[in-house]
Amino acid sequence: MSLRRFDALLYATRRQRNDAAPLASPIRIGDRILTNDGMMGVVVCNLDTREFSDEHPEASWGYLGNRVVVMTEAGLIHFPSECMGNFRKAER
C-alpha cells in the first residue's frame, strides 16, 4: 500500500472513530482498525488465513505465525492472538 493511499484511508477512518465496531467479523486485508489507545491502522497481513497484501508478502511476514499485521500511524505492528482484544474494526 502506498503512503498516499494509507494517508487517505487514515484520514477517512479518523472521521469514523466513534463508529468502530467490536471485532465480531473476520479480519480481511484492507480492514481499518482502531486500537484501544486511539491509534488507527489498516490490516496488511492476516496470518491466520495466510492473506498478504502485495506490499507485505508472505515471504517477509509469514514467520510471525498468527493473527494480523497492521500498518498504523506508528508503522507496522504485529498483533498476536493475546492482543486481539486491544482493537476494534472501523467501517470498511
C-alpha positions as CSV (number, residue, x, y, z in Angstrom):
1,M,0.0,0.0,0.0
2,S,1.4,3.4,-1.0
3,L,1.9,6.0,1.7
4,R,-0.5,8.3,-0.2
5,R,-3.3,5.6,-0.1
6,F,-2.6,4.9,3.5
7,D,-2.9,8.6,4.4
8,A,-6.2,8.8,2.5
9,L,-7.5,5.7,4.4
10,L,-6.2,7.1,7.7
11,Y,-7.9,10.5,7.1
12,A,-11.2,8.8,6.2
13,T,-11.0,6.5,9.2
14,R,-10.2,9.2,11.7
15,R,-13.7,10.6,11.0
16,Q,-15.2,7.3,11.8
17,R,-13.5,6.6,15.2
18,N,-16.8,6.8,17.0
19,D,-18.3,4.2,14.6
20,A,-15.8,1.5,15.4
21,A,-17.5,-1.9,16.0
22,P,-16.4,-4.8,18.2
23,L,-14.3,-7.4,16.4
24,A,-17.1,-9.9,15.5
25,S,-16.5,-10.5,11.8
26,P,-13.4,-12.0,10.2
27,I,-10.5,-9.7,9.6
28,R,-9.6,-9.0,6.0
29,I,-6.8,-7.2,4.2
30,G,-7.7,-3.5,4.0
31,D,-9.9,-3.5,7.1
32,R,-9.4,-0.4,9.2
33,I,-8.5,-0.9,12.8
34,L,-8.8,1.3,15.9
35,T,-6.7,0.4,18.9
36,N,-7.9,1.0,22.4
37,D,-5.4,3.8,22.8
38,G,-6.8,5.6,19.7
39,M,-4.3,4.6,17.0
40,M,-5.6,4.0,13.6
41,G,-4.3,1.4,11.1
42,V,-5.0,-0.8,8.1
43,V,-4.7,-4.6,8.0
44,V,-1.9,-5.6,5.6
45,C,-1.5,-9.3,6.5
46,N,-3.8,-11.9,8.0
47,L,-1.6,-14.6,9.2
48,D,-4.4,-16.9,10.3
49,T,-5.9,-17.1,6.8
50,R,-2.5,-16.6,5.1
51,E,-3.6,-13.5,3.2
52,F,-1.0,-10.9,2.5
53,S,-1.0,-7.6,0.6
54,D,1.2,-7.1,-2.4
55,E,3.5,-4.8,-0.4
56,H,3.8,-7.2,2.5
57,P,4.3,-10.7,1.1
58,E,4.2,-14.0,2.9
59,A,7.9,-14.4,2.4
60,S,8.5,-11.4,4.6
61,W,5.8,-11.8,7.2
62,G,4.7,-15.4,7.3
63,Y,7.1,-16.4,10.0
64,L,5.1,-14.4,12.6
65,G,2.7,-17.3,12.9
66,N,-0.7,-15.9,13.9
67,R,-3.2,-13.1,13.7
68,V,-2.6,-9.8,11.9
69,V,0.0,-7.2,10.8
70,V,-1.4,-3.6,10.7
71,M,0.1,-0.5,9.1
72,T,-0.5,2.1,11.8
73,E,0.3,5.8,12.3
74,A,3.4,4.5,14.2
75,G,4.4,2.0,11.5
76,L,3.9,-1.8,11.1
77,I,2.6,-3.6,14.2
78,H,2.0,-7.3,14.6
79,F,-1.0,-8.1,16.8
80,P,-0.7,-11.7,18.1
81,S,-3.6,-13.6,19.5
82,E,-3.2,-12.3,23.0
83,C,-3.6,-8.7,21.7
84,M,-6.8,-9.2,19.7
85,G,-8.9,-7.6,22.4
86,N,-6.9,-4.4,22.1
87,F,-8.6,-3.1,19.0
88,R,-11.9,-2.7,17.1
89,K,-12.8,-2.7,13.4
90,A,-13.8,0.6,11.9
91,E,-16.2,0.8,8.9
92,R,-14.6,-0.6,5.7
